[in-house]
Amino acid sequence: MWCGYGRHGGGWAWLAMSISVFLFLALLFVIALLIVRALGRSAPTRGEPPAHRGGPHAEQILAERYARGEIDEEEYRRRLATLRGTPPGGAPPGGAWP
């Protein structure tokens, strides 16, 4: 009895088909993983101020520029207030300090 194998291919056809299905599923998994990672990077996190998203900390860069003398104290305070979301020289929005 031939059991469906016939003379051409034998057990190798079954093996090749199994491997190709495995490779196809692995490819789908890799594509899904890349999509999830790409969406995870671009999505902003809730409750985190814009200055704290990725890369070097903006306040640290501003402090370094002030320390090197690239900006004066007035500009430093104005930009720091902007980063923190407070008006320069005043209370933050809502009237309460953090």
C-alpha positions, 0 to 999 in steps of 0.5 A, a space after each residue: 500500500 502506498 499510503 498517499 506518498 506515491 513514487 515521487 517525493 516519498 517522506 521528503 515532501 511531507 518534511 519540506 511542507 512542514 518546514 515551509 509552514 514553520 518558516 511562514 509562521 516564524 516570518 509572521 511572528 517576526 513581522 508582528 513583533 516589529 509592528 508592535 515595537 514600532 508602535 510602542 516607540 512612537 506612542 507617547 506615554 501618559 502622564 509623562 512631561 514632553 521633556 522626559 520622553 526619550 533621549 537626554 533630559 532637556 533640563 539637564 541640557 539646559 543646565 549644561 548650556 547655562 554652566 558653559 555660559 551659552 545662555 544667561 540666567 534670565 534665559 535659563 529661568 525662562 526656558 526652565 519655566 517653559 519646560 516645566 509648564 509654568 509661567 516665568 517667575 510665577 506659580 504653575 497653572 492652577 496656582 499650586 506648586 508641585 
